[in-house]
Protein backbone atom coordinates (compact mmCIF):
# COMPACT_ATOMS: atom_id res chain seq x y z
CA UNK A 1 0.00 0.00 0.00
CA UNK A 2 1.41 3.38 -0.95
CA UNK A 3 2.00 6.18 1.55
CA UNK A 4 -0.62 8.29 -0.26
CA UNK A 5 -3.31 5.65 0.27
CA UNK A 6 -2.39 5.29 3.96
CA UNK A 7 -2.56 9.07 4.53
CA UNK A 8 -5.85 9.36 2.63
CA UNK A 9 -7.39 6.49 4.59
CA UNK A 10 -6.28 8.03 7.91
CA UNK A 11 -7.80 11.35 6.88
CA UNK A 12 -11.11 9.66 6.02
CA UNK A 13 -11.10 7.73 9.29
CA UNK A 14 -10.65 11.01 11.22
CA UNK A 15 -13.94 12.41 9.89
CA UNK A 16 -17.17 12.16 11.86
CA UNK A 17 -20.81 12.20 10.84
CA UNK A 18 -22.05 15.79 10.42
CA UNK A 19 -25.45 14.75 11.82
CA UNK A 20 -24.55 12.68 14.89
CA UNK A 21 -20.80 13.30 15.34
CA UNK A 22 -20.43 9.49 15.40
CA UNK A 23 -17.55 7.62 13.81
CA UNK A 24 -17.81 6.80 10.11
CA UNK A 25 -16.75 3.60 8.41
CA UNK A 26 -15.17 3.45 4.97
CA UNK A 27 -16.87 1.36 2.27
CA UNK A 28 -14.20 1.00 -0.44
CA UNK A 29 -16.53 -0.81 -2.87
CA UNK A 30 -19.01 2.08 -2.99
CA UNK A 31 -16.45 4.82 -2.21
CA UNK A 32 -18.57 6.07 0.68
CA UNK A 33 -18.25 7.01 4.32
CA UNK A 34 -21.03 5.29 6.23
CA UNK A 35 -22.74 6.62 9.33
CA UNK A 36 -24.62 3.77 10.95
CA UNK A 37 -25.85 6.18 13.63
CA UNK A 38 -27.53 8.47 11.07
CA UNK A 39 -28.31 5.65 8.61
CA UNK A 40 -26.58 7.63 5.84
CA UNK A 41 -23.71 7.11 3.41
CA UNK A 42 -21.64 10.11 2.31
CA UNK A 43 -19.95 9.89 -1.12
CA UNK A 44 -16.26 10.40 -1.74
CA UNK A 45 -15.68 11.88 -5.19
CA UNK A 46 -12.19 12.19 -6.64
CA UNK A 47 -10.81 11.61 -3.14
CA UNK A 48 -12.91 14.39 -1.61
CA UNK A 49 -15.50 13.45 1.04
CA UNK A 50 -18.84 15.16 0.40
CA UNK A 51 -20.14 15.65 3.93
CA UNK A 52 -23.42 17.34 3.03
CA UNK A 53 -26.62 15.69 4.23
CA UNK A 54 -28.25 16.70 0.93
CA UNK A 55 -25.67 14.57 -0.93
CA UNK A 56 -25.87 11.57 1.42
CA UNK A 57 -27.54 8.31 0.42
CA UNK A 58 -30.02 6.83 2.89
CA UNK A 59 -29.08 3.30 3.90
CA UNK A 60 -31.63 0.59 3.13
PDB file of N, CA, C and O in Angstrom:
ATOM      1  N   UNK A   1       0.851  -1.178   0.000  1.00  0.00           N
ATOM      2  CA  UNK A   1       0.000   0.000   0.000  1.00  0.00           C
ATOM      3  C   UNK A   1       0.893   1.235   0.000  1.00  0.00           C
ATOM      4  O   UNK A   1       1.855   1.318   0.764  1.00  0.00           O
ATOM      5  N   UNK A   2       0.566   2.192  -0.862  1.00  0.00           N
ATOM      6  CA  UNK A   2       1.411   3.383  -0.953  1.00  0.00           C
ATOM      7  C   UNK A   2       1.160   4.319   0.224  1.00  0.00           C
ATOM      8  O   UNK A   2       0.125   4.248   0.887  1.00  0.00           O
ATOM      9  N   UNK A   3       2.137   5.201   0.468  1.00  0.00           N
ATOM     10  CA  UNK A   3       1.998   6.176   1.553  1.00  0.00           C
ATOM     11  C   UNK A   3       0.792   7.081   1.330  1.00  0.00           C
ATOM     12  O   UNK A   3       0.121   7.467   2.287  1.00  0.00           O
ATOM     13  N   UNK A   4       0.511   7.423   0.065  1.00  0.00           N
ATOM     14  CA  UNK A   4      -0.620   8.294  -0.258  1.00  0.00           C
ATOM     15  C   UNK A   4      -1.933   7.645   0.171  1.00  0.00           C
ATOM     16  O   UNK A   4      -2.796   8.312   0.742  1.00  0.00           O
ATOM     17  N   UNK A   5      -2.087   6.365  -0.096  1.00  0.00           N
ATOM     18  CA  UNK A   5      -3.307   5.652   0.270  1.00  0.00           C
ATOM     19  C   UNK A   5      -3.454   5.580   1.781  1.00  0.00           C
ATOM     20  O   UNK A   5      -4.559   5.736   2.302  1.00  0.00           O
ATOM     21  N   UNK A   6      -2.359   5.346   2.493  1.00  0.00           N
ATOM     22  CA  UNK A   6      -2.393   5.286   3.957  1.00  0.00           C
ATOM     23  C   UNK A   6      -2.809   6.633   4.528  1.00  0.00           C
ATOM     24  O   UNK A   6      -3.660   6.683   5.416  1.00  0.00           O
ATOM     25  N   UNK A   7      -2.225   7.733   4.038  1.00  0.00           N
ATOM     26  CA  UNK A   7      -2.556   9.070   4.529  1.00  0.00           C
ATOM     27  C   UNK A   7      -4.014   9.381   4.223  1.00  0.00           C
ATOM     28  O   UNK A   7      -4.725   9.894   5.087  1.00  0.00           O
ATOM     29  N   UNK A   8      -4.471   9.080   3.016  1.00  0.00           N
ATOM     30  CA  UNK A   8      -5.850   9.357   2.630  1.00  0.00           C
ATOM     31  C   UNK A   8      -6.816   8.567   3.510  1.00  0.00           C
ATOM     32  O   UNK A   8      -7.827   9.107   3.957  1.00  0.00           O
ATOM     33  N   UNK A   9      -6.521   7.322   3.756  1.00  0.00           N
ATOM     34  CA  UNK A   9      -7.388   6.493   4.593  1.00  0.00           C
ATOM     35  C   UNK A   9      -7.444   7.029   6.023  1.00  0.00           C
ATOM     36  O   UNK A   9      -8.511   7.057   6.636  1.00  0.00           O
ATOM     37  N   UNK A  10      -6.307   7.452   6.549  1.00  0.00           N
ATOM     38  CA  UNK A  10      -6.275   8.029   7.906  1.00  0.00           C
ATOM     39  C   UNK A  10      -7.098   9.309   7.970  1.00  0.00           C
ATOM     40  O   UNK A  10      -7.795   9.556   8.954  1.00  0.00           O
ATOM     41  N   UNK A  11      -7.018  10.126   6.913  1.00  0.00           N
ATOM     42  CA  UNK A  11      -7.804  11.350   6.875  1.00  0.00           C
ATOM     43  C   UNK A  11      -9.299  11.009   6.878  1.00  0.00           C
ATOM     44  O   UNK A  11     -10.069  11.625   7.615  1.00  0.00           O
ATOM     45  N   UNK A  12      -9.709  10.050   6.073  1.00  0.00           N
ATOM     46  CA  UNK A  12     -11.112   9.657   6.016  1.00  0.00           C
ATOM     47  C   UNK A  12     -11.584   9.104   7.355  1.00  0.00           C
ATOM     48  O   UNK A  12     -12.700   9.388   7.788  1.00  0.00           O
ATOM     49  N   UNK A  13     -10.739   8.318   8.009  1.00  0.00           N
ATOM     50  CA  UNK A  13     -11.101   7.725   9.294  1.00  0.00           C
ATOM     51  C   UNK A  13     -11.209   8.780  10.399  1.00  0.00           C
ATOM     52  O   UNK A  13     -11.850   8.534  11.421  1.00  0.00           O
ATOM     53  N   UNK A  14     -10.596   9.942  10.211  1.00  0.00           N
ATOM     54  CA  UNK A  14     -10.651  11.005  11.217  1.00  0.00           C
ATOM     55  C   UNK A  14     -11.951  11.800  11.135  1.00  0.00           C
ATOM     56  O   UNK A  14     -12.283  12.527  12.071  1.00  0.00           O
ATOM     57  N   UNK A  15     -12.685  11.676  10.042  1.00  0.00           N
ATOM     58  CA  UNK A  15     -13.936  12.414   9.891  1.00  0.00           C
ATOM     59  C   UNK A  15     -15.041  11.798  10.738  1.00  0.00           C
ATOM     60  O   UNK A  15     -15.016  10.608  11.050  1.00  0.00           O
ATOM     61  N   UNK A  16     -16.009  12.632  11.105  1.00  0.00           N
ATOM     62  CA  UNK A  16     -17.171  12.157  11.856  1.00  0.00           C
ATOM     63  C   UNK A  16     -18.437  12.561  11.113  1.00  0.00           C
ATOM     64  O   UNK A  16     -18.413  13.439  10.251  1.00  0.00           O
ATOM     65  N   UNK A  17     -19.523  11.918  11.452  1.00  0.00           N
ATOM     66  CA  UNK A  17     -20.807  12.204  10.840  1.00  0.00           C
ATOM     67  C   UNK A  17     -21.220  13.640  11.161  1.00  0.00           C
ATOM     68  O   UNK A  17     -21.176  14.045  12.323  1.00  0.00           O
ATOM     69  N   UNK A  18     -21.619  14.415  10.155  1.00  0.00           N
ATOM     70  CA  UNK A  18     -22.048  15.791  10.422  1.00  0.00           C
ATOM     71  C   UNK A  18     -23.397  15.866  11.141  1.00  0.00           C
ATOM     72  O   UNK A  18     -23.751  16.919  11.671  1.00  0.00           O
ATOM     73  N   UNK A  19     -24.147  14.775  11.166  1.00  0.00           N
ATOM     74  CA  UNK A  19     -25.452  14.753  11.820  1.00  0.00           C
ATOM     75  C   UNK A  19     -25.321  14.346  13.288  1.00  0.00           C
ATOM     76  O   UNK A  19     -25.865  15.007  14.173  1.00  0.00           O
ATOM     77  N   UNK A  20     -24.594  13.252  13.541  1.00  0.00           N
ATOM     78  CA  UNK A  20     -24.548  12.678  14.888  1.00  0.00           C
ATOM     79  C   UNK A  20     -23.203  12.829  15.585  1.00  0.00           C
ATOM     80  O   UNK A  20     -23.097  12.587  16.788  1.00  0.00           O
ATOM     81  N   UNK A  21     -22.181  13.226  14.845  1.00  0.00           N
ATOM     82  CA  UNK A  21     -20.802  13.298  15.339  1.00  0.00           C
ATOM     83  C   UNK A  21     -20.228  11.915  15.653  1.00  0.00           C
ATOM     84  O   UNK A  21     -19.189  11.807  16.305  1.00  0.00           O
ATOM     85  N   UNK A  22     -20.899  10.864  15.194  1.00  0.00           N
ATOM     86  CA  UNK A  22     -20.431   9.490  15.404  1.00  0.00           C
ATOM     87  C   UNK A  22     -19.349   9.137  14.380  1.00  0.00           C
ATOM     88  O   UNK A  22     -19.211   9.788  13.345  1.00  0.00           O
ATOM     89  N   UNK A  23     -18.598   8.106  14.696  1.00  0.00           N
ATOM     90  CA  UNK A  23     -17.546   7.623  13.810  1.00  0.00           C
ATOM     91  C   UNK A  23     -18.154   7.101  12.510  1.00  0.00           C
ATOM     92  O   UNK A  23     -19.252   6.544  12.494  1.00  0.00           O
ATOM     93  N   UNK A  24     -17.410   7.297  11.421  1.00  0.00           N
ATOM     94  CA  UNK A  24     -17.807   6.804  10.111  1.00  0.00           C
ATOM     95  C   UNK A  24     -16.968   5.589   9.746  1.00  0.00           C
ATOM     96  O   UNK A  24     -15.834   5.448  10.205  1.00  0.00           O
ATOM     97  N   UNK A  25     -17.520   4.724   8.931  1.00  0.00           N
ATOM     98  CA  UNK A  25     -16.748   3.598   8.414  1.00  0.00           C
ATOM     99  C   UNK A  25     -16.611   3.760   6.908  1.00  0.00           C
ATOM    100  O   UNK A  25     -17.505   4.281   6.242  1.00  0.00           O
ATOM    101  N   UNK A  26     -15.492   3.312   6.387  1.00  0.00           N
ATOM    102  CA  UNK A  26     -15.169   3.447   4.969  1.00  0.00           C
ATOM    103  C   UNK A  26     -15.652   2.215   4.218  1.00  0.00           C
ATOM    104  O   UNK A  26     -15.321   1.087   4.584  1.00  0.00           O
ATOM    105  N   UNK A  27     -16.437   2.434   3.162  1.00  0.00           N
ATOM    106  CA  UNK A  27     -16.870   1.357   2.267  1.00  0.00           C
ATOM    107  C   UNK A  27     -16.117   1.540   0.953  1.00  0.00           C
ATOM    108  O   UNK A  27     -16.520   2.348   0.116  1.00  0.00           O
ATOM    109  N   UNK A  28     -15.017   0.790   0.761  1.00  0.00           N
ATOM    110  CA  UNK A  28     -14.197   0.995  -0.437  1.00  0.00           C
ATOM    111  C   UNK A  28     -14.903   0.578  -1.731  1.00  0.00           C
ATOM    112  O   UNK A  28     -14.603   1.123  -2.793  1.00  0.00           O
ATOM    113  N   UNK A  29     -15.825  -0.368  -1.663  1.00  0.00           N
ATOM    114  CA  UNK A  29     -16.533  -0.805  -2.868  1.00  0.00           C
ATOM    115  C   UNK A  29     -17.426   0.296  -3.432  1.00  0.00           C
ATOM    116  O   UNK A  29     -17.503   0.485  -4.646  1.00  0.00           O
ATOM    117  N   UNK A  30     -18.092   1.011  -2.552  1.00  0.00           N
ATOM    118  CA  UNK A  30     -19.008   2.079  -2.985  1.00  0.00           C
ATOM    119  C   UNK A  30     -18.370   3.461  -2.910  1.00  0.00           C
ATOM    120  O   UNK A  30     -18.979   4.448  -3.323  1.00  0.00           O
ATOM    121  N   UNK A  31     -17.143   3.539  -2.383  1.00  0.00           N
ATOM    122  CA  UNK A  31     -16.453   4.822  -2.209  1.00  0.00           C
ATOM    123  C   UNK A  31     -17.314   5.772  -1.382  1.00  0.00           C
ATOM    124  O   UNK A  31     -17.605   6.894  -1.796  1.00  0.00           O
ATOM    125  N   UNK A  32     -17.713   5.292  -0.202  1.00  0.00           N
ATOM    126  CA  UNK A  32     -18.573   6.066   0.685  1.00  0.00           C
ATOM    127  C   UNK A  32     -18.091   5.980   2.126  1.00  0.00           C
ATOM    128  O   UNK A  32     -17.446   5.014   2.534  1.00  0.00           O
ATOM    129  N   UNK A  33     -18.420   7.012   2.877  1.00  0.00           N
ATOM    130  CA  UNK A  33     -18.246   7.007   4.322  1.00  0.00           C
ATOM    131  C   UNK A  33     -19.626   6.764   4.915  1.00  0.00           C
ATOM    132  O   UNK A  33     -20.569   7.506   4.639  1.00  0.00           O
ATOM    133  N   UNK A  34     -19.738   5.725   5.726  1.00  0.00           N
ATOM    134  CA  UNK A  34     -21.033   5.286   6.228  1.00  0.00           C
ATOM    135  C   UNK A  34     -21.213   5.677   7.691  1.00  0.00           C
ATOM    136  O   UNK A  34     -20.357   5.416   8.537  1.00  0.00           O
ATOM    137  N   UNK A  35     -22.347   6.308   7.961  1.00  0.00           N
ATOM    138  CA  UNK A  35     -22.741   6.620   9.331  1.00  0.00           C
ATOM    139  C   UNK A  35     -23.890   5.698   9.707  1.00  0.00           C
ATOM    140  O   UNK A  35     -25.032   5.901   9.296  1.00  0.00           O
ATOM    141  N   UNK A  36     -23.566   4.685  10.494  1.00  0.00           N
ATOM    142  CA  UNK A  36     -24.621   3.767  10.948  1.00  0.00           C
ATOM    143  C   UNK A  36     -25.564   4.485  11.900  1.00  0.00           C
ATOM    144  O   UNK A  36     -26.755   4.177  11.941  1.00  0.00           O
ATOM    145  N   UNK A  37     -25.042   5.442  12.667  1.00  0.00           N
ATOM    146  CA  UNK A  37     -25.855   6.179  13.632  1.00  0.00           C
ATOM    147  C   UNK A  37     -26.933   7.014  12.934  1.00  0.00           C
ATOM    148  O   UNK A  37     -28.063   7.095  13.416  1.00  0.00           O
ATOM    149  N   UNK A  38     -26.589   7.630  11.810  1.00  0.00           N
ATOM    150  CA  UNK A  38     -27.534   8.472  11.075  1.00  0.00           C
ATOM    151  C   UNK A  38     -28.220   7.710   9.946  1.00  0.00           C
ATOM    152  O   UNK A  38     -29.147   8.220   9.316  1.00  0.00           O
ATOM    153  N   UNK A  39     -27.758   6.480   9.693  1.00  0.00           N
ATOM    154  CA  UNK A  39     -28.305   5.654   8.605  1.00  0.00           C
ATOM    155  C   UNK A  39     -28.111   6.333   7.246  1.00  0.00           C
ATOM    156  O   UNK A  39     -29.001   6.327   6.396  1.00  0.00           O
ATOM    157  N   UNK A  40     -26.913   6.921   7.065  1.00  0.00           N
ATOM    158  CA  UNK A  40     -26.579   7.631   5.836  1.00  0.00           C
ATOM    159  C   UNK A  40     -25.198   7.218   5.337  1.00  0.00           C
ATOM    160  O   UNK A  40     -24.334   6.804   6.109  1.00  0.00           O
ATOM    161  N   UNK A  41     -25.016   7.345   4.019  1.00  0.00           N
ATOM    162  CA  UNK A  41     -23.709   7.110   3.410  1.00  0.00           C
ATOM    163  C   UNK A  41     -23.317   8.362   2.626  1.00  0.00           C
ATOM    164  O   UNK A  41     -24.064   8.830   1.766  1.00  0.00           O
ATOM    165  N   UNK A  42     -22.135   8.896   2.936  1.00  0.00           N
ATOM    166  CA  UNK A  42     -21.644  10.112   2.306  1.00  0.00           C
ATOM    167  C   UNK A  42     -20.647   9.737   1.203  1.00  0.00           C
ATOM    168  O   UNK A  42     -19.712   8.975   1.451  1.00  0.00           O
ATOM    169  N   UNK A  43     -20.837  10.264  -0.008  1.00  0.00           N
ATOM    170  CA  UNK A  43     -19.952   9.890  -1.120  1.00  0.00           C
ATOM    171  C   UNK A  43     -18.569  10.515  -1.003  1.00  0.00           C
ATOM    172  O   UNK A  43     -18.392  11.570  -0.393  1.00  0.00           O
ATOM    173  N   UNK A  44     -17.606   9.846  -1.594  1.00  0.00           N
ATOM    174  CA  UNK A  44     -16.257  10.395  -1.740  1.00  0.00           C
ATOM    175  C   UNK A  44     -16.014  10.457  -3.237  1.00  0.00           C
ATOM    176  O   UNK A  44     -15.970   9.429  -3.913  1.00  0.00           O
ATOM    177  N   UNK A  45     -15.858  11.668  -3.749  1.00  0.00           N
ATOM    178  CA  UNK A  45     -15.684  11.876  -5.193  1.00  0.00           C
ATOM    179  C   UNK A  45     -14.301  12.451  -5.464  1.00  0.00           C
ATOM    180  O   UNK A  45     -13.929  13.490  -4.920  1.00  0.00           O
ATOM    181  N   UNK A  46     -13.554  11.768  -6.303  1.00  0.00           N
ATOM    182  CA  UNK A  46     -12.186  12.191  -6.639  1.00  0.00           C
ATOM    183  C   UNK A  46     -11.352  12.404  -5.385  1.00  0.00           C
ATOM    184  O   UNK A  46     -10.532  13.320  -5.320  1.00  0.00           O
ATOM    185  N   UNK A  47     -11.570  11.542  -4.382  1.00  0.00           N
ATOM    186  CA  UNK A  47     -10.806  11.608  -3.141  1.00  0.00           C
ATOM    187  C   UNK A  47     -11.297  12.655  -2.156  1.00  0.00           C
ATOM    188  O   UNK A  47     -10.682  12.849  -1.108  1.00  0.00           O
ATOM    189  N   UNK A  48     -12.398  13.336  -2.476  1.00  0.00           N
ATOM    190  CA  UNK A  48     -12.915  14.393  -1.613  1.00  0.00           C
ATOM    191  C   UNK A  48     -14.219  13.930  -0.963  1.00  0.00           C
ATOM    192  O   UNK A  48     -15.188  13.646  -1.667  1.00  0.00           O
ATOM    193  N   UNK A  49     -14.258  13.849   0.366  1.00  0.00           N
ATOM    194  CA  UNK A  49     -15.495  13.455   1.040  1.00  0.00           C
ATOM    195  C   UNK A  49     -16.539  14.574   0.940  1.00  0.00           C
ATOM    196  O   UNK A  49     -16.255  15.732   1.246  1.00  0.00           O
ATOM    197  N   UNK A  50     -17.725  14.214   0.515  1.00  0.00           N
ATOM    198  CA  UNK A  50     -18.835  15.158   0.401  1.00  0.00           C
ATOM    199  C   UNK A  50     -19.708  14.965   1.638  1.00  0.00           C
ATOM    200  O   UNK A  50     -20.533  14.053   1.695  1.00  0.00           O
ATOM    201  N   UNK A  51     -19.515  15.828   2.617  1.00  0.00           N
ATOM    202  CA  UNK A  51     -20.141  15.652   3.930  1.00  0.00           C
ATOM    203  C   UNK A  51     -21.430  16.454   4.082  1.00  0.00           C
ATOM    204  O   UNK A  51     -21.759  16.904   5.180  1.00  0.00           O
ATOM    205  N   UNK A  52     -22.146  16.631   3.003  1.00  0.00           N
ATOM    206  CA  UNK A  52     -23.420  17.336   3.026  1.00  0.00           C
ATOM    207  C   UNK A  52     -24.559  16.330   3.141  1.00  0.00           C
ATOM    208  O   UNK A  52     -24.595  15.337   2.414  1.00  0.00           O
ATOM    209  N   UNK A  53     -25.483  16.590   4.052  1.00  0.00           N
ATOM    210  CA  UNK A  53     -26.615  15.687   4.232  1.00  0.00           C
ATOM    211  C   UNK A  53     -27.422  15.597   2.932  1.00  0.00           C
ATOM    212  O   UNK A  53     -27.965  14.540   2.610  1.00  0.00           O
ATOM    213  N   UNK A  54     -27.499  16.693   2.193  1.00  0.00           N
ATOM    214  CA  UNK A  54     -28.251  16.701   0.927  1.00  0.00           C
ATOM    215  C   UNK A  54     -27.632  15.789  -0.132  1.00  0.00           C
ATOM    216  O   UNK A  54     -28.312  15.392  -1.078  1.00  0.00           O
ATOM    217  N   UNK A  55     -26.361  15.458   0.016  1.00  0.00           N
ATOM    218  CA  UNK A  55     -25.672  14.569  -0.929  1.00  0.00           C
ATOM    219  C   UNK A  55     -25.602  13.125  -0.429  1.00  0.00           C
ATOM    220  O   UNK A  55     -25.209  12.229  -1.176  1.00  0.00           O
ATOM    221  N   UNK A  56     -25.977  12.899   0.815  1.00  0.00           N
ATOM    222  CA  UNK A  56     -25.875  11.568   1.417  1.00  0.00           C
ATOM    223  C   UNK A  56     -26.961  10.636   0.868  1.00  0.00           C
ATOM    224  O   UNK A  56     -28.049  11.062   0.482  1.00  0.00           O
ATOM    225  N   UNK A  57     -26.613   9.354   0.851  1.00  0.00           N
ATOM    226  CA  UNK A  57     -27.543   8.314   0.421  1.00  0.00           C
ATOM    227  C   UNK A  57     -28.109   7.635   1.668  1.00  0.00           C
ATOM    228  O   UNK A  57     -27.355   7.182   2.529  1.00  0.00           O
ATOM    229  N   UNK A  58     -29.447   7.568   1.762  1.00  0.00           N
ATOM    230  CA  UNK A  58     -30.025   6.832   2.893  1.00  0.00           C
ATOM    231  C   UNK A  58     -29.686   5.354   2.777  1.00  0.00           C
ATOM    232  O   UNK A  58     -29.719   4.787   1.685  1.00  0.00           O
ATOM    233  N   UNK A  59     -29.363   4.737   3.896  1.00  0.00           N
ATOM    234  CA  UNK A  59     -29.079   3.301   3.898  1.00  0.00           C
ATOM    235  C   UNK A  59     -30.385   2.529   3.946  1.00  0.00           C
ATOM    236  O   UNK A  59     -31.332   2.922   4.628  1.00  0.00           O
ATOM    237  N   UNK A  60     -30.422   1.425   3.211  1.00  0.00           N
ATOM    238  CA  UNK A  60     -31.634   0.595   3.131  1.00  0.00           C
ATOM    239  C   UNK A  60     -31.886  -0.143   4.349  1.00  0.00           C
ATOM    240  O   UNK A  60     -32.867  -0.882   4.431  1.00  0.00           O
TER     241      UNK A  60
END
